[in-house]
Amino acid sequence: MTTHTKRPTVGMIGGGQLARMSHPAAIALDLELLVLCADMAQGAGLVVPGAVHGDPDDPDDVRSLADKSDVITLDHELVDLDLLEQLVDGGTPVRPGPHSLEAAVDKSVLRDRLQGLEVQFADHMVVKPGQQLPDLPDWPEGAVVKAARGGYDGRGVWFPESQSELSCLVGKITANGTTAIVEERLPELFEVAVMVVRRPNGEAVIYDPVRTFQRDGICVGLQAPAGLDPALESEVKGLAHSIADHLDVVGICAAEMFIHNGQPLVSEIAQRPHNSGHHTIEAATTSQFENHLRAVVDLPLGDPSLLVPAVGMANILGSSDSVAPMDLLAQATSLDPAAKVHLYGKTPRPGRKLGHVTVIDQEPEDALRRATAVANVLAGSGSPSVGETS
Amino acid sequence: MTTHTKRPTVGMIGGGQLARMSHPAAIALDLELLVLCADMAQGAGLVVPGAVHGDPDDPDDVRSLADKSDVITLDHELVDLDLLEQLVDGGTPVRPGPHSLEAAVDKSVLRDRLQGLEVQFADHMVVKPGQQLPDLPDWPEGAVVKAARGGYDGRGVWFPESQSELSCLVGKITANGTTAIVEERLPELFEVAVMVVRRPNGEAVIYDPVRTFQRDGICVGLQAPAGLDPALESEVKGLAHSIADHLDVVGICAAEMFIHNGQPLVSEIAQRPHNSGHHTIEAATTSQFENHLRAVVDLPLGDPSLLVPAVGMANILGSSDSVAPMDLLAQATSLDPAAKVHLYGKTPRPGRKLGHVTVIDQEPEDALRRATAVANVLAGSGSPSVGETS
């Protein structure tokens, strides 16, 4: 019998929707995807045959995944970086690498590392554990407080209404041994995200920026094209590229930015497939999931171009414990036959991301409005559409 | 704990590439896909967690699949129709139904059933077991001989070069208890395929026709739009729709037709996702795989429209036992960053379909030429491109 190149095995730490949506890309390229899942009855655990029940936070479980994998990657960043260093020392490539990943895990590290690049953040102060809160500048809209580590989907971010509430928040964060970032609150923000995918040799592709919409710190939707003027579009793409290069990211790097007075301010970055790239499944030549896997196994990257005039994506955010999108699937699919529904197989909870809906249209606003209408049906919510809240 | 609608379980008989490519569509809609696989190390067996090792021809294995499924469907038509009838009698819906499926399984049944519809076939004679071959008309290009059952990918079709070879072939087929069809051989054929998807209530969507290219009876590629004039396009879509209605197909019905002197002649039909619909994964709003699953679980159907100006799809046909597409993936993906590669995880054999490549472009000919170039690299073949052979 002839022997052939074994298909590469990618071990992914975490078994949520990002691992779940990576599987179709792995199927197409015949890559073996192993995922380490805390719950086999949800997300990737339901749909990936290489799903292994284990704790992504347990060193033994992670080492066991690495033993079976040619390369390790992640579907979330709440990981033990020392453990990842041990995997690298043991001979298993980890992509993105632990040093690079630290800048996604820790917002204060990100700010440190990008000093010297032409990258602006909102005006901010870093308060380390043991330090006192310094006097704040006179920010007209007040401050936003962020825990440097551990936040996601609106967790780890607070909007204090008074100086005393602010001090109290910072005190609590730092007392837990976490660095706090106190940042100027900016009104009426226009938010964009840019995804860069980068191979180990530095070869990179850059997706066009998308405009994102948040509610209570959770992404509710996006539209593309983002509607930036060409000079600004070029600037934000260049910024994202230089960030990914500077941090030596391998795989996806999603840079989230505010546009304030016509200038991009970096908000945070992710080093994994990201909510702001879900539209690429249908609307781009190569999806973020496929390009992340290509980068991780060091294959040439795919064309990131948008294939269509415009696209909108809306998240399905749970409205209660008792309404599951599956109950509403017939209603939602009959509402708009062109809507692309993605369900994550997760137990419903209020505010939880249970899936998303993508719609292609001629204009980004129309695409997002249609996607939101279908997502709201699937959420069982009469919640206002994205357009009304942003 | 709140209980929700259980996600529907679709049992698919067969675990080849059609089952494999159905899994991403099942993931998106959170349908549970079970597949009955003869070989867990190939095709769907590698990538579907609900893959069950068993023999699609073994009644007990099929019954066991049905016991776990809300509905049964198929990834191939070489099935025991009586067994499917038993499943229906036992309370498991089978979609498409066995009576309908008989017209896809048996080319003589198809010809019988469609009498009375405005459907033309090439001039032909049906020779049943025990019958003598009648005198043939004076067909200028001679005859093609088809076994009514059991053929696919060029198997079960012969091009005899003499009257004696023809008689001998028909004798062999009928001696095996199979009906033979002797059909006028037509030169310079322009071949198209039209896919219709139909729900149990008769609601249907029709995909635009594609132009298909065969070599030695095996589909090597397709392009869309097919380049038919609007009246002919409308006619072939109407024909495919009336065939699916008349046969009461539930799920996908792919109708393959020759265009001869400007008239469509039906060649054969399939009642499962079909090679002539692989381009719909990237190029249509709703893929054939998703729409087949929607029909089978009786969800509203998705929009079948092409999203892009033009698309080409080329099969990766094995060139030898010793060349696997995985060995050539880096070379192929660097050749064309916009090519969408789909590998099936199958052991290479000469002529075997090991995967396919889809390319979106402005013109169908360009799209197919590019797809063919990448597919040829992955096949390890210097075989001529589609354009040179057709």
Interface residues (C-beta under 8 A of the other chain):
Chain A: T2 H4 T5 R7 R20 M21 H23 P24 A26 I27 A28 L29 D30 E32 L46 V47 V48 P49 A51 V205 E282 T285 T286 R294 L299 P300 L301 G302 D303 S305 L307 V308 D321 S322 A324 P325 M326 D327 L329 A330 T333 S334 P337 A338 K340 V341 H342 L343 Y344 G345 P348 G355 I360
Chain B: T2 H4 T5 R7 R20 M21 H23 P24 A26 I27 A28 L29 D30 E32 L46 V47 V48 P49 A51 V205 E282 T285 T286 R294 L299 P300 L301 G302 D303 S305 L307 V308 D321 S322 A324 P325 M326 D327 L329 A330 T333 S334 P337 A338 K340 V341 H342 L343 Y344 G345 P348 G355 I360
